[in-house]
Amino acid sequence: MLNNDHPIESIPAFVLGALDADEAARVAAHLAACPSCRAEAESFRTVVGMLPYAAGAAEPPARVKRQLFARIAATSAESAVPAAPERPVTPPSHSAKPVRWAVPVMALSLALALGFGAATFEARAQADRLAMELATSRQTLGLVETQLAESRQSGAEVAARLMASQQQLAHTQAQLAESQREVLALQEAGQQGEQFVSFIAAPQTVSRTLGTTGQAPDKASARVFMQPGHNRLVVLIHGLHTAEPGKVYRLWLARDNQAVAIGTITVDEDGIAELAVDAPEPMDTYDQVMITLDAMDMTTRPSDEVIFEANL
Ligand SMILES: [Zn+2]
């Protein structure tokens, strides 16, 4: 206290509850006995009560309040000097300085400081909470983004694998179809081979070797197999060249000088050809068989290029 008789300097802090317990008790005792100081405290309470900041303000530690108050008091006491004459005469014993007038100013400053301080604390706490929420939100966002990126990457990998699997599947299906065709071809060839063999080996089958013409290769030979009363005709050929482009070996049957195209013959790389066909009529109704090298589209009558021929 600056004044030993009247605790003027301590009254604002007393009203604001900023004094230590023992000092507060001392001020309270003085106020009870001193109407002048009591009036001062009342006037200060009025000022404080008018300040919106004073109500509900956060309570900083008493030590902080006192330091703040002391700082404000020191400043206000100086700046308040010119205003002193406007106030009622101060009892000389109260102070050598115009502290009495300075008190409301100090109180206002202190209350504002405390109020703003509280508002600042509040704002800072709010800011801290928001910052924490923002940090949490950022973390969540980062996590989601990471998961999304992983999902995208995973999705792309899955799509790539799916595409590869689909390509593999299509490839496998194509291979399977090819295999099925090969199997069917082999089965057909097998059946055909069996038919050849069983037909040729049948006891009622008769065979005839065809004669070669001057247009046949030297070692060419052809043989036909047939059964009386049946339409089936089997032809086996060896030593024949493959037909030149645009031409084809064709099998003819003739009777009464009328030739009928029965089928075409494909010679393989080894010079071998085999053909099994059914003639329009039983084989014993025909009197001639002939194999010619014809133009591809020549089907109405045999060309002059006769390779094999025989009378039946
Ligand atoms: Zn007093």
Residues whose N, C-alpha, C, O or C-beta is under 5 A from the ligand:
A	BS01	ZN	D5 H6 C34 S36 C37
